[in-house]
Amino acid sequence: MVSETYDWSDTFVSIGIGVVIAAGLIGALVHRPGGERIITALESGDRAAAARDGKRAAIWGAVTIVLLIVAVVVMVLKTGAG
């Protein structure tokens, strides 16, 4: 059944799509290279660099989680639905 109630132009849909794109970009541009730096640092015995990059990864992980929580709340409340 197709619903005529919601549209792709509704605010909550746009926010949801934006968050998915932002989370994907954070994963590709921050988490993947950061994880590779952590592995390299640990393999070379540089625990200080691994810890520094691990803290950075934790911060970006928290940012990603906050974005996802915002998306879930906005989509459950159907913010800006039409």
PyRosetta script that sets phi, psi and omega in degrees:
from pyrosetta import init, pose_from_sequence

init()
pose = pose_from_sequence("MVSETYDWSDTFVSIGIGVVIAAGLIGALVHRPGGERIITALESGDRAAAARDGKRAAIWGAVTIVLLIVAVVVMVLKTGAG")
pose.set_psi(1, 131.4)
pose.set_omega(1, 179.5)
pose.set_phi(2, -97.6)
pose.set_psi(2, 131.0)
pose.set_omega(2, -178.8)
pose.set_phi(3, -93.9)
pose.set_psi(3, 134.1)
pose.set_omega(3, 175.1)
pose.set_phi(4, -92.6)
pose.set_psi(4, 0.7)
pose.set_omega(4, -175.7)
pose.set_phi(5, -72.4)
pose.set_psi(5, -39.4)
pose.set_omega(5, -175.2)
pose.set_phi(6, -115.6)
pose.set_psi(6, 152.3)
pose.set_omega(6, -177.8)
pose.set_phi(7, -132.1)
pose.set_psi(7, 157.2)
pose.set_omega(7, 178.5)
pose.set_phi(8, -60.4)
pose.set_psi(8, -22.3)
pose.set_omega(8, -178.9)
pose.set_phi(9, -86.1)
pose.set_psi(9, -3.4)
pose.set_omega(9, 177.9)
pose.set_phi(10, -63.7)
pose.set_psi(10, 144.9)
pose.set_omega(10, -176.0)
pose.set_phi(11, -56.7)
pose.set_psi(11, -45.1)
pose.set_omega(11, -175.9)
pose.set_phi(12, -64.8)
pose.set_psi(12, -31.9)
pose.set_omega(12, 177.3)
pose.set_phi(13, -69.1)
pose.set_psi(13, -44.7)
pose.set_omega(13, 179.0)
pose.set_phi(14, -61.8)
pose.set_psi(14, -42.5)
pose.set_omega(14, 178.8)
pose.set_phi(15, -64.7)
pose.set_psi(15, -43.5)
pose.set_omega(15, 178.8)
pose.set_phi(16, -60.1)
pose.set_psi(16, -46.0)
pose.set_omega(16, 178.8)
pose.set_phi(17, -65.1)
pose.set_psi(17, -41.5)
pose.set_omega(17, 178.8)
pose.set_phi(18, -61.0)
pose.set_psi(18, -41.0)
pose.set_omega(18, 179.7)
pose.set_phi(19, -67.3)
pose.set_psi(19, -40.6)
pose.set_omega(19, 178.0)
pose.set_phi(20, -61.8)
pose.set_psi(20, -43.1)
pose.set_omega(20, 178.5)
pose.set_phi(21, -64.7)
pose.set_psi(21, -45.4)
pose.set_omega(21, -180.0)
pose.set_phi(22, -61.7)
pose.set_psi(22, -43.8)
pose.set_omega(22, 179.6)
pose.set_phi(23, -64.0)
pose.set_psi(23, -38.9)
pose.set_omega(23, 177.1)
pose.set_phi(24, -64.3)
pose.set_psi(24, -41.3)
pose.set_omega(24, 178.0)
pose.set_phi(25, -66.0)
pose.set_psi(25, -41.2)
pose.set_omega(25, 177.7)
pose.set_phi(26, -61.6)
pose.set_psi(26, -42.5)
pose.set_omega(26, 178.7)
pose.set_phi(27, -62.1)
pose.set_psi(27, -45.4)
pose.set_omega(27, -176.2)
pose.set_phi(28, -75.0)
pose.set_psi(28, -38.3)
pose.set_omega(28, -173.1)
pose.set_phi(29, -95.0)
pose.set_psi(29, -19.2)
pose.set_omega(29, -176.8)
pose.set_phi(30, -117.6)
pose.set_psi(30, -56.5)
pose.set_omega(30, -173.1)
pose.set_phi(31, -68.1)
pose.set_psi(31, -44.4)
pose.set_omega(31, -177.9)
pose.set_phi(32, -64.4)
pose.set_psi(32, -53.5)
pose.set_omega(32, 179.0)
pose.set_phi(33, -64.0)
pose.set_psi(33, -35.5)
pose.set_omega(33, 178.3)
pose.set_phi(34, -63.9)
pose.set_psi(34, -41.3)
pose.set_omega(34, 177.5)
pose.set_phi(35, -63.3)
pose.set_psi(35, -39.5)
pose.set_omega(35, 178.0)
pose.set_phi(36, -65.8)
pose.set_psi(36, -37.9)
pose.set_omega(36, 177.0)
pose.set_phi(37, -65.6)
pose.set_psi(37, -38.7)
pose.set_omega(37, 178.6)
pose.set_phi(38, -63.3)
pose.set_psi(38, -45.5)
pose.set_omega(38, 179.3)
pose.set_phi(39, -60.8)
pose.set_psi(39, -46.6)
pose.set_omega(39, 179.8)
pose.set_phi(40, -60.6)
pose.set_psi(40, -44.2)
pose.set_omega(40, -179.6)
pose.set_phi(41, -63.5)
pose.set_psi(41, -42.6)
pose.set_omega(41, 180.0)
pose.set_phi(42, -67.5)
pose.set_psi(42, -39.9)
pose.set_omega(42, 179.1)
pose.set_phi(43, -65.3)
pose.set_psi(43, -30.5)
pose.set_omega(43, 179.6)
pose.set_phi(44, -89.8)
pose.set_psi(44, -2.9)
pose.set_omega(44, 178.4)
pose.set_phi(45, 85.3)
pose.set_psi(45, 9.1)
pose.set_omega(45, -179.4)
pose.set_phi(46, -88.2)
pose.set_psi(46, 81.8)
pose.set_omega(46, -176.7)
pose.set_phi(47, -67.9)
pose.set_psi(47, -29.8)
pose.set_omega(47, 179.1)
pose.set_phi(48, -65.5)
pose.set_psi(48, -44.3)
pose.set_omega(48, 178.2)
pose.set_phi(49, -65.8)
pose.set_psi(49, -39.9)
pose.set_omega(49, 178.6)
pose.set_phi(50, -63.3)
pose.set_psi(50, -41.1)
pose.set_omega(50, 178.9)
pose.set_phi(51, -65.5)
pose.set_psi(51, -42.6)
pose.set_omega(51, -180.0)
pose.set_phi(52, -61.9)
pose.set_psi(52, -47.2)
pose.set_omega(52, 179.6)
pose.set_phi(53, -68.6)
pose.set_psi(53, -31.7)
pose.set_omega(53, 176.1)
pose.set_phi(54, -65.4)
pose.set_psi(54, -39.4)
pose.set_omega(54, 176.7)
pose.set_phi(55, -64.9)
pose.set_psi(55, -41.6)
pose.set_omega(55, 177.8)
pose.set_phi(56, -61.7)
pose.set_psi(56, -42.4)
pose.set_omega(56, 179.0)
pose.set_phi(57, -63.4)
pose.set_psi(57, -38.4)
pose.set_omega(57, 178.9)
pose.set_phi(58, -65.0)
pose.set_psi(58, -40.6)
pose.set_omega(58, 178.7)
pose.set_phi(59, -63.1)
pose.set_psi(59, -48.2)
pose.set_omega(59, 179.9)
pose.set_phi(60, -66.6)
pose.set_psi(60, -31.5)
pose.set_omega(60, 174.8)
pose.set_phi(61, -63.7)
pose.set_psi(61, -40.9)
pose.set_omega(61, 177.5)
pose.set_phi(62, -65.1)
pose.set_psi(62, -40.3)
pose.set_omega(62, 177.5)
pose.set_phi(63, -60.7)
pose.set_psi(63, -43.7)
pose.set_omega(63, 179.8)
pose.set_phi(64, -62.8)
pose.set_psi(64, -43.2)
pose.set_omega(64, 179.7)
pose.set_phi(65, -64.1)
pose.set_psi(65, -41.9)
pose.set_omega(65, 177.8)
pose.set_phi(66, -61.5)
pose.set_psi(66, -44.0)
pose.set_omega(66, 177.5)
pose.set_phi(67, -58.7)
pose.set_psi(67, -44.1)
pose.set_omega(67, -179.4)
pose.set_phi(68, -66.6)
pose.set_psi(68, -37.8)
pose.set_omega(68, 176.8)
pose.set_phi(69, -64.4)
pose.set_psi(69, -43.3)
pose.set_omega(69, 177.5)
pose.set_phi(70, -59.3)
pose.set_psi(70, -44.4)
pose.set_omega(70, 179.9)
pose.set_phi(71, -61.5)
pose.set_psi(71, -43.2)
pose.set_omega(71, -179.9)
pose.set_phi(72, -63.9)
pose.set_psi(72, -44.9)
pose.set_omega(72, -179.8)
pose.set_phi(73, -62.4)
pose.set_psi(73, -47.4)
pose.set_omega(73, -179.0)
pose.set_phi(74, -61.4)
pose.set_psi(74, -40.6)
pose.set_omega(74, -178.0)
pose.set_phi(75, -75.1)
pose.set_psi(75, -34.0)
pose.set_omega(75, 176.9)
pose.set_phi(76, -68.1)
pose.set_psi(76, -40.0)
pose.set_omega(76, 179.5)
pose.set_phi(77, -79.5)
pose.set_psi(77, -9.9)
pose.set_omega(77, -179.1)
pose.set_phi(78, 54.9)
pose.set_psi(78, 47.4)
pose.set_omega(78, -178.1)
pose.set_phi(79, -57.5)
pose.set_psi(79, 127.9)
pose.set_omega(79, 177.6)
pose.set_phi(80, 74.6)
pose.set_psi(80, 17.6)
pose.set_omega(80, 179.3)
pose.set_phi(81, -71.1)
pose.set_psi(81, 141.2)
pose.set_omega(81, -174.5)
pose.set_phi(82, -85.5)
pose.dump_pdb("model.pdb")
